[in-house]
Amino acid sequence: MLHAAHTGADRNPTGIFRVSVEVKVPTLPESVPDATVLAWRKTEGDSVEQDEILVELETDKVVLEVPAPQAGVLASIVKRAGETTLAGDVLARIDAAGAAPGRTTQARPEQPKADAAPITREAAPQPAAAAESLSPAVRRLVAEHALDAGTIAGTGKGGRITKGDVLAHLGKEDAKGVPAPSTPPPSSPPPTPSPAAPAPAARQPTARGVRREPLSRLRQRIAERLVSAQHTAAILTTFNEVNMAPVIELRARHKDRFEKLHGVRLGFMSFFATAAVAALRRYPAVNAYIEEQEIVYHDYCDIGVAVGSPRGLVVPVLRDVQDMSFADIEKAINDFGERAKSGALTVEEMTGGTFTVSNGGVFGSLLSTPILNPPQSAILGMHKTEDRAVVVDRQIVVRPMMYLALSYDHRIIDGREAVLFLVAIKEALEDPARLLLGV
């Protein structure tokens, strides 16, 4: 909820009262200690409408949009982009009775025409050094090639000609296709004339840019949690594969009627979430976690669904999935995906969760080892469904197969439980009637 406070009023010469309204940081959840000003959408002096978004605040979970509590003029910005704020801090002040002041635009200096040729100045050549000022090596090189030292620009101290200057001069002559004159040794036979080939163009070095960007609060939090999971949990991963043909056939048979009835497409995630609920009930340790010296068990299934967003991976939570229908799950996941793209997920929606399902298959992942989402003890990884040759009844056939991965905390979940949990998921998906009958 937004906080707006009237900080004072004064009467201007027209008799209208001007009321200064403070825009404050909204109350933050207990798990979010502070927020960072991400970006202002308005600048000082701009007119604002009531409920128009003024500024975005970034926390380690979500981006909060703060609207204007009242219409008026943004009189002053108190907290600039990049500053850290606490709940109740003043972000800006709005002049609730003002109008946007007139702005004058200064004339910009006239720019040169696009087609005007740039003015360049060639460096004046250094005066040629006297022959006696040449070093022995340079004098010998000049003599060998019968060069006129007066035509060579010197870059050395006081305009002296260096050996590099002579070699550069020779290179220019060669590039023009004019062979530099030389006096062959007396014992050498006269060279056979050959057409001069132009020197290859010098390769231009590729620009190698480097840029630095600060880690966003969300990315910092992701890094912190993932490193913590690696350091505090004994993570193991077990794998299995599932024949997706029964689910694909069931979905193809009923998807049109499902969408017409419920107004949402029938996806695969609802099958996996429902199968996970059945398996979590059979193996409650997978739905628990360690807190100090105790194991905390849950008699409900709050399943986090990993969703990609422009600011990084977020995990909104489906609450009480054990009570949700396929349509409920699909609607909730669709809503999460849309709001993750626009940054509209709330902190509460991404807090908690007893188990997580991550679908790397939508990005083409064939196999991976997902990382735990602390304090949870397990996460199920879905992957790309791909036609593969498998053996069925001693015959090689092609089936749409998916690899499944279950990463788990070995401190609380034994290997036997982890394997049987994944087998329960596999069996439910390969025979979806089990989900209906609860067997």
matplotlib code that plots the C-alpha trace (Angstrom):
import matplotlib.pyplot as plt

x = [0.0, 1.3, 2.1, 1.3, 1.5, 0.6, 3.7, 2.4, 0.3, 0.8, -1.4, 0.0, -0.8, -3.9, -5.4, -5.0, -3.5, -0.5, -0.3, 3.0, 2.4, 5.1, 5.6, 6.9, 8.4, 5.5, 5.5, 7.9, 7.3, 9.2, 11.6, 12.6, 14.8, 15.2, 14.8, 16.9, 15.6, 15.8, 14.5, 12.4, 9.7, 9.2, 11.6, 11.2, 8.7, 6.7, 2.9, 1.6, -1.8, -3.1, -2.0, 0.5, 3.7, 6.4, 9.3, 10.4, 11.9, 14.0, 14.1, 15.9, 12.6, 10.6, 10.4, 7.8, 6.1, 5.2, 2.3, 1.5, -0.9, -2.3, -2.3, 0.0, 3.6, 6.6, 8.2, 11.4, 13.0, 14.5, 15.9, 17.8, 18.4, 20.8, 20.0, 18.9, 15.7, 13.7, 9.9, 8.5, 11.4, 10.4, 11.0, 9.7, 7.3, 4.4, 2.9, -0.7, -2.1, 0.6, 0.8, 3.7, 5.9, 6.6, 9.9, 12.1, 14.3, 17.7, 18.7, 21.2, 24.3, 24.1, 25.4, 27.6, 25.7, 25.9, 27.3, 30.0, 33.4, 35.3, 38.2, 41.4, 44.9, 47.9, 50.9, 53.7, 56.7, 59.7, 62.6, 65.1, 68.1, 71.5, 73.4, 76.0, 73.4, 72.4, 73.5, 75.8, 73.0, 70.6, 73.3, 74.1, 70.4, 69.9, 73.0, 72.0, 68.6, 69.9, 67.5, 67.4, 67.5, 65.7, 62.5, 62.3, 60.3, 62.2, 60.4, 63.4, 64.5, 65.0, 63.7, 66.4, 65.8, 65.6, 66.0, 62.2, 61.6, 63.7, 61.9, 58.5, 59.5, 60.5, 57.2, 55.3, 57.3, 56.5, 52.8, 52.8, 54.1, 57.4, 60.3, 62.9, 66.2, 68.9, 72.5, 72.9, 76.3, 78.7, 78.8, 75.0, 73.3, 70.9, 67.4, 64.7, 62.0, 58.6, 55.4, 55.2, 52.4, 50.6, 51.3, 48.4, 46.3, 47.2, 44.6, 42.8, 42.6, 39.1, 37.7, 37.7, 35.2, 34.6, 31.6, 30.6, 27.1, 26.1, 24.4, 20.7, 19.2, 17.4, 20.6, 22.5, 19.8, 19.8, 23.6, 23.5, 20.8, 22.4, 25.8, 24.2, 22.4, 25.7, 27.5, 24.8, 23.1, 24.4, 23.1, 22.8, 20.9, 19.1, 17.8, 15.1, 13.3, 9.6, 7.7, 5.6, 3.4, 0.4, 0.4, 0.8, -2.1, -4.3, -3.6, -4.2, -7.5, -8.9, -7.0, -9.6, -12.5, -10.4, -9.6, -13.2, -14.5, -11.8, -10.5, -6.9, -4.6, -3.9, -0.1, 2.3, 3.1, -0.3, 0.4, 3.8, 2.5, -0.4, 2.0, 4.4, 1.6, 0.8, 4.5, 5.0, 2.1, 3.8, 7.2, 6.7, 10.4, 10.8, 8.2, 10.0, 13.2, 15.7, 15.4, 18.2, 17.9, 14.4, 12.7, 9.7, 7.0, 4.2, 0.7, 0.2, 2.0, 3.1, 5.0, 7.3, 7.4, 10.6, 9.8, 12.2, 11.9, 13.9, 15.6, 16.4, 14.9, 12.0, 10.0, 6.4, 4.6, 1.4, -0.4, -2.3, -1.8, -3.3, -6.6, -6.2, -7.7, -5.8, -7.5, -6.6, -3.0, -2.9, -4.5, -2.2, 0.9, -0.2, -0.8, 2.6, 4.3, 2.6, 3.3, 6.9, 7.6, 6.2, 7.8, 4.4, 4.8, 4.5, 6.9, 4.2, 3.8, 7.5, 7.8, 7.6, 7.1, 7.8, 8.9, 10.0, 9.5, 11.8, 11.3, 14.6, 13.1, 11.4, 14.9, 16.1, 17.9, 18.2, 19.7, 20.7, 21.2, 18.9, 20.0, 17.9, 15.8, 16.6, 15.2, 13.5, 15.0, 14.2, 13.6, 12.3, 13.9, 11.9, 13.7, 13.2, 10.9, 12.8, 12.0, 14.5, 14.8, 13.8, 13.1, 9.4, 8.5, 12.0, 11.3, 13.1, 10.6, 10.6, 9.0, 8.9, 11.1, 12.0, 14.8, 13.8, 16.2, 15.6, 18.1, 17.7, 19.3, 20.8, 20.8, 17.0, 16.2, 17.7, 18.8, 16.0, 13.3, 14.7, 14.7, 11.2, 9.9, 11.1, 9.7, 6.3, 6.5, 7.4, 4.6, 1.9, 2.9, 3.1, -0.3, -2.3, -5.3, -3.3, -3.7, -7.5, -7.7, -5.0, -3.0]
y = [0.0, 3.4, 6.1, 9.7, 12.5, 16.1, 18.0, 21.5, 24.0, 27.6, 30.1, 31.4, 34.9, 33.5, 32.3, 28.6, 26.4, 24.3, 21.0, 19.1, 15.3, 12.9, 9.7, 7.0, 3.5, 1.1, -1.4, -4.2, -7.9, -9.1, -11.1, -8.0, -5.7, -2.9, -1.8, -0.1, 2.7, 1.1, 3.8, 7.0, 7.2, 10.9, 13.9, 16.9, 19.4, 16.8, 16.6, 13.4, 11.8, 9.9, 6.3, 6.9, 4.9, 7.2, 5.0, 1.3, -0.2, -3.4, -5.9, -9.2, -10.9, -8.6, -5.1, -2.9, -0.1, 3.0, 5.0, 8.7, 9.0, 12.3, 14.3, 17.3, 18.2, 16.2, 18.9, 17.1, 13.7, 12.7, 9.3, 8.9, 5.8, 3.4, 4.5, 2.1, 2.8, 1.4, 1.1, 4.5, 6.5, 9.6, 9.0, 12.3, 15.2, 16.2, 19.7, 18.6, 22.0, 23.0, 22.8, 21.8, 24.9, 26.1, 24.8, 26.7, 24.9, 26.5, 26.7, 24.0, 25.0, 24.4, 21.0, 20.6, 19.2, 15.4, 15.7, 18.2, 16.8, 16.6, 19.1, 17.3, 18.6, 16.6, 16.7, 18.8, 16.6, 17.1, 18.8, 16.4, 15.8, 16.5, 13.5, 13.9, 13.5, 10.0, 7.1, 4.5, 2.0, 4.5, 5.9, 2.3, 1.6, 4.8, 4.1, 0.5, 1.6, 4.8, 6.9, 10.7, 11.4, 14.7, 12.9, 10.9, 12.4, 11.9, 11.1, 10.9, 13.6, 16.9, 15.4, 12.8, 9.9, 6.5, 3.1, 2.7, 5.8, 4.4, 1.1, 2.8, 4.9, 1.8, 0.2, 3.2, 2.9, -0.8, -0.2, 2.2, -0.6, 1.2, -1.0, 0.7, 1.1, -1.0, -1.8, -5.6, -7.1, -7.3, -11.1, -11.4, -12.0, -9.3, -9.9, -11.2, -8.5, -9.4, -7.5, -5.8, -7.2, -4.7, -5.4, -7.0, -4.6, -4.4, -6.2, -3.8, -4.9, -5.8, -3.5, -5.3, -3.5, -4.2, -3.0, -3.3, -3.4, -3.7, -6.9, -6.3, -7.0, -10.0, -11.4, -10.8, -12.7, -15.6, -15.9, -15.8, -18.5, -20.8, -20.6, -21.1, -24.3, -25.7, -25.0, -26.1, -29.1, -32.5, -32.3, -35.5, -36.0, -39.1, -39.6, -41.5, -41.2, -41.2, -42.1, -39.1, -40.7, -41.4, -37.7, -36.4, -38.6, -37.6, -34.0, -34.1, -35.9, -33.4, -30.1, -28.4, -29.2, -28.3, -24.9, -24.2, -25.2, -23.5, -20.7, -21.8, -24.2, -27.6, -27.8, -30.4, -28.6, -29.5, -33.2, -32.9, -30.8, -33.3, -36.2, -34.5, -34.1, -37.8, -38.6, -36.1, -37.7, -41.1, -39.8, -36.9, -36.4, -34.9, -32.3, -31.4, -29.5, -29.2, -26.3, -26.2, -29.6, -30.5, -31.8, -29.6, -31.7, -30.2, -31.6, -29.4, -29.1, -25.6, -26.1, -23.5, -23.2, -21.8, -19.0, -17.0, -13.2, -10.3, -9.8, -13.4, -16.7, -16.3, -19.0, -18.1, -20.6, -22.5, -22.7, -25.9, -27.7, -30.8, -29.0, -27.6, -29.0, -29.2, -26.0, -24.2, -25.1, -24.1, -20.7, -20.0, -20.9, -18.9, -15.9, -16.2, -16.4, -13.2, -11.2, -12.4, -10.8, -7.4, -7.6, -7.6, -10.6, -9.8, -10.7, -12.9, -14.9, -15.9, -16.6, -20.1, -23.3, -26.8, -28.3, -26.9, -28.0, -26.6, -27.1, -26.6, -28.4, -25.3, -23.9, -27.1, -28.7, -32.4, -33.2, -31.1, -31.3, -28.6, -26.8, -26.8, -23.7, -23.3, -24.3, -26.9, -30.4, -31.4, -30.0, -31.9, -31.1, -31.6, -31.7, -31.7, -34.4, -36.1, -39.1, -41.9, -45.6, -47.7, -51.4, -52.3, -56.0, -56.9, -54.8, -51.5, -48.8, -45.0, -43.1, -39.5, -39.7, -37.2, -37.4, -36.5, -35.3, -35.1, -33.2, -33.7, -33.0, -36.3, -35.1, -35.6, -37.8, -41.2, -42.5, -45.1, -42.5, -40.3, -43.1, -44.3, -40.8, -40.3, -43.7, -42.7, -39.6, -41.7, -44.3, -41.6, -39.9, -43.1, -44.2, -40.9, -42.9, -43.4, -39.7, -40.0, -43.2, -42.2, -45.5]
z = [0.0, -0.9, 1.6, 0.8, 3.3, 3.1, 4.2, 4.0, 2.1, 1.0, -0.9, -4.1, -5.5, -7.3, -4.1, -4.9, -2.1, -3.1, -1.3, -1.2, -1.2, -0.2, -2.3, 0.1, -0.3, 0.3, 3.2, 2.3, 3.2, 6.3, 4.1, 2.1, 4.2, 1.6, -2.0, -4.6, -6.9, -10.3, -12.6, -12.6, -15.3, -14.7, -14.2, -12.0, -13.4, -15.2, -14.8, -13.3, -13.2, -10.1, -10.2, -13.0, -12.4, -11.1, -10.2, -10.2, -7.0, -7.2, -4.4, -4.3, -5.4, -7.6, -9.1, -7.4, -9.4, -7.3, -8.7, -8.0, -5.0, -6.4, -9.6, -9.9, -10.7, -9.7, -7.6, -6.4, -6.5, -3.2, -3.9, -7.2, -9.3, -7.5, -4.0, -1.3, 0.5, 3.4, 3.9, 4.6, 3.0, 1.0, -2.7, -4.1, -3.5, -5.7, -5.9, -5.9, -7.2, -9.6, -13.3, -15.4, -15.7, -19.2, -20.6, -22.9, -25.3, -25.9, -29.5, -30.4, -32.1, -35.8, -36.8, -39.9, -42.9, -43.2, -46.7, -45.9, -46.3, -43.0, -42.7, -42.2, -41.8, -42.9, -40.6, -42.1, -43.0, -40.8, -42.5, -44.0, -41.9, -43.2, -44.6, -41.9, -39.2, -40.4, -38.3, -40.0, -40.3, -41.8, -44.2, -45.4, -46.0, -47.9, -50.0, -50.8, -52.2, -53.8, -51.9, -51.5, -47.8, -48.4, -49.4, -46.3, -43.4, -40.1, -36.9, -34.6, -32.2, -33.9, -37.2, -37.4, -39.9, -38.2, -39.7, -39.3, -41.4, -44.2, -44.1, -44.0, -47.0, -48.9, -48.0, -49.5, -52.7, -53.0, -52.3, -55.3, -57.5, -58.1, -57.2, -55.1, -57.0, -55.8, -56.9, -57.2, -56.2, -59.1, -59.0, -59.1, -62.5, -63.6, -62.0, -64.3, -64.6, -63.3, -62.9, -59.5, -57.3, -54.9, -51.2, -49.3, -47.4, -43.7, -41.5, -39.3, -35.7, -34.4, -31.8, -28.4, -26.2, -22.5, -20.6, -16.9, -15.5, -11.9, -10.8, -10.3, -6.9, -8.3, -9.8, -6.6, -4.6, -7.1, -6.9, -3.1, -2.8, -5.4, -3.7, -0.3, -1.6, -2.9, 0.4, 2.9, 1.3, 0.3, -3.3, -5.4, -8.6, -9.9, -13.4, -15.3, -18.6, -19.4, -22.5, -23.2, -25.8, -23.5, -22.3, -25.8, -27.1, -24.2, -24.7, -28.5, -27.9, -25.4, -25.9, -28.1, -25.8, -22.8, -24.2, -25.2, -21.7, -19.5, -21.7, -21.4, -23.3, -21.9, -21.4, -20.1, -16.8, -15.3, -15.8, -14.1, -11.2, -10.6, -10.8, -8.4, -5.8, -6.0, -5.5, -2.7, -0.8, -1.1, -0.1, 2.4, 3.0, -0.5, 0.6, 3.8, 4.7, 7.6, 10.0, 12.5, 14.3, 13.1, 9.9, 8.9, 7.1, 5.1, 4.7, 1.7, -1.7, -2.6, -5.9, -7.3, -11.1, -12.5, -15.0, -17.2, -17.1, -18.6, -15.2, -14.5, -13.3, -10.9, -9.1, -8.4, -6.2, -6.9, -3.5, -2.5, -5.7, -4.1, -4.3, -7.9, -11.1, -14.4, -15.5, -12.3, -12.7, -16.3, -15.7, -12.8, -14.8, -17.8, -15.5, -13.9, -17.3, -18.6, -15.4, -15.2, -18.6, -17.4, -13.9, -12.2, -9.9, -6.2, -3.4, -1.8, -5.0, -5.0, -1.3, 0.2, -1.7, -0.6, -4.0, -7.4, -11.0, -13.6, -17.3, -19.2, -22.2, -23.4, -24.1, -25.8, -22.8, -23.2, -19.7, -16.7, -12.9, -11.4, -8.2, -5.1, -4.2, -0.5, 2.0, -0.2, -0.3, -3.9, -7.4, -10.5, -13.8, -17.0, -20.4, -24.1, -25.5, -28.4, -30.5, -29.6, -30.3, -27.3, -26.7, -26.1, -25.9, -27.3, -30.3, -31.2, -31.6, -31.8, -28.8, -27.7, -24.7, -22.0, -19.4, -15.9, -13.2, -9.4, -7.4, -3.7, -0.3, 0.8, 4.5, 4.6, 1.5, 1.1, -2.3, -2.2, -1.6, -4.4, -6.9, -6.0, -6.1, -9.6, -10.6, -9.2, -11.5, -14.5, -13.9, -13.4, -16.7, -18.7, -17.4, -16.7, -15.5, -12.3, -11.6, -11.8, -9.8, -7.2, -7.7]

ax = plt.figure().add_subplot(projection="3d")
ax.plot(x, y, z, "-o")
ax.set_aspect("equal")
plt.show()
